[in-house]
């Protein structure tokens, strides 16, 4: 067993610390992205017109159908 071919312990510790830091940074970045995509207020603002249009169309169809029940012979 030759000690000249082995990486010193402190170098392995440095590599492990660097990997932990990179992993921590990646997790923080992922958390930030997920929080942004799941933000209810932001999503409501972005999709307000689409939601309003869909709601209006559904209301129109339901109202027409409900009114048609009383006016058809």
GUBA-325297 format. One record per residue (C-alpha): x, y, z; residue in one letter; residue number from 1. Coordinates in nm, 2 decimals, decimal comma. Last residue first. Example, Ala and Ser with C-alpha at 12.3 -4.5 7.8 and 13.67 -1.06 7.14 Angstrom:
<pts>
<c1->1,37&c2->-0,11&c3->0,71&finu->S&bavo->2>
<c1->1,23&c2->-0,45&c3->0,78&finu->A&bavo->1>
</pts>
This chain:
<pts>
<c1->-9,26&c2->2,41&c3->-2,56&finu->X&bavo->73>
<c1->-8,93&c2->2,56&c3->-2,48&finu->X&bavo->72>
<c1->-8,91&c2->2,87&c3->-2,26&finu->X&bavo->71>
<c1->-8,85&c2->2,73&c3->-1,91&finu->X&bavo->70>
<c1->-8,58&c2->2,48&c3->-1,98&finu->X&bavo->69>
<c1->-8,42&c2->2,72&c3->-2,22&finu->X&bavo->68>
<c1->-8,34&c2->2,96&c3->-1,94&finu->X&bavo->67>
<c1->-8,13&c2->2,69&c3->-1,77&finu->X&bavo->66>
<c1->-7,95&c2->2,60&c3->-2,09&finu->X&bavo->65>
<c1->-7,88&c2->2,96&c3->-2,18&finu->X&bavo->64>
<c1->-7,76&c2->3,04&c3->-1,83&finu->X&bavo->63>
<c1->-7,54&c2->2,73&c3->-1,82&finu->X&bavo->62>
<c1->-7,38&c2->2,82&c3->-2,16&finu->X&bavo->61>
<c1->-7,33&c2->3,18&c3->-2,07&finu->X&bavo->60>
<c1->-7,19&c2->3,10&c3->-1,73&finu->X&bavo->59>
<c1->-6,94&c2->2,85&c3->-1,88&finu->X&bavo->58>
<c1->-6,84&c2->3,11&c3->-2,14&finu->X&bavo->57>
<c1->-6,80&c2->3,39&c3->-1,88&finu->X&bavo->56>
<c1->-6,59&c2->3,16&c3->-1,65&finu->X&bavo->55>
<c1->-6,36&c2->3,06&c3->-1,93&finu->X&bavo->54>
<c1->-6,31&c2->3,43&c3->-2,03&finu->X&bavo->53>
<c1->-6,25&c2->3,54&c3->-1,67&finu->X&bavo->52>
<c1->-6,00&c2->3,26&c3->-1,62&finu->X&bavo->51>
<c1->-5,81&c2->3,35&c3->-1,94&finu->X&bavo->50>
<c1->-5,81&c2->3,72&c3->-1,85&finu->X&bavo->49>
<c1->-5,68&c2->3,65&c3->-1,50&finu->X&bavo->48>
<c1->-5,40&c2->3,42&c3->-1,61&finu->X&bavo->47>
<c1->-5,10&c2->3,62&c3->-1,52&finu->X&bavo->46>
<c1->-5,25&c2->3,80&c3->-1,22&finu->X&bavo->45>
<c1->-5,38&c2->3,47&c3->-1,07&finu->X&bavo->44>
<c1->-5,04&c2->3,31&c3->-1,13&finu->X&bavo->43>
<c1->-4,86&c2->3,59&c3->-0,95&finu->X&bavo->42>
<c1->-5,11&c2->3,58&c3->-0,66&finu->X&bavo->41>
<c1->-5,09&c2->3,20&c3->-0,63&finu->X&bavo->40>
<c1->-4,71&c2->3,17&c3->-0,62&finu->X&bavo->39>
<c1->-4,65&c2->2,80&c3->-0,72&finu->X&bavo->38>
<c1->-4,42&c2->2,88&c3->-1,01&finu->X&bavo->37>
<c1->-4,21&c2->3,13&c3->-0,81&finu->X&bavo->36>
<c1->-4,19&c2->2,89&c3->-0,51&finu->X&bavo->35>
<c1->-4,07&c2->2,61&c3->-0,74&finu->X&bavo->34>
<c1->-3,80&c2->2,83&c3->-0,90&finu->X&bavo->33>
<c1->-3,67&c2->2,95&c3->-0,56&finu->X&bavo->32>
<c1->-3,67&c2->2,60&c3->-0,42&finu->X&bavo->31>
<c1->-3,47&c2->2,48&c3->-0,72&finu->X&bavo->30>
<c1->-3,21&c2->2,75&c3->-0,67&finu->X&bavo->29>
<c1->-3,18&c2->2,67&c3->-0,30&finu->X&bavo->28>
<c1->-3,13&c2->2,30&c3->-0,39&finu->X&bavo->27>
<c1->-2,86&c2->2,38&c3->-0,64&finu->X&bavo->26>
<c1->-2,68&c2->2,61&c3->-0,40&finu->X&bavo->25>
<c1->-2,68&c2->2,33&c3->-0,13&finu->X&bavo->24>
<c1->-2,55&c2->2,08&c3->-0,38&finu->X&bavo->23>
<c1->-2,27&c2->2,31&c3->-0,49&finu->X&bavo->22>
<c1->-2,18&c2->2,38&c3->-0,12&finu->X&bavo->21>
<c1->-2,19&c2->2,01&c3->-0,04&finu->X&bavo->20>
<c1->-1,97&c2->1,93&c3->-0,34&finu->X&bavo->19>
<c1->-1,72&c2->2,19&c3->-0,24&finu->X&bavo->18>
<c1->-1,71&c2->2,06&c3->0,12&finu->X&bavo->17>
<c1->-1,65&c2->1,71&c3->-0,01&finu->X&bavo->16>
<c1->-1,37&c2->1,82&c3->-0,24&finu->X&bavo->15>
<c1->-1,21&c2->2,01&c3->0,05&finu->X&bavo->14>
<c1->-1,24&c2->1,70&c3->0,28&finu->X&bavo->13>
<c1->-1,08&c2->1,49&c3->0,01&finu->X&bavo->12>
<c1->-0,80&c2->1,74&c3->-0,02&finu->X&bavo->11>
<c1->-0,76&c2->1,73&c3->0,36&finu->X&bavo->10>
<c1->-0,73&c2->1,35&c3->0,36&finu->X&bavo->9>
<c1->-0,44&c2->1,34&c3->0,13&finu->X&bavo->8>
<c1->-0,50&c2->1,16&c3->-0,21&finu->X&bavo->7>
<c1->-0,33&c2->0,83&c3->-0,21&finu->X&bavo->6>
<c1->-0,08&c2->0,73&c3->-0,48&finu->X&bavo->5>
<c1->0,23&c2->0,84&c3->-0,27&finu->X&bavo->4>
<c1->0,10&c2->0,65&c3->0,04&finu->X&bavo->3>
<c1->0,17&c2->0,31&c3->-0,12&finu->X&bavo->2>
<c1->0,00&c2->0,00&c3->0,00&finu->X&bavo->1>
</pts>
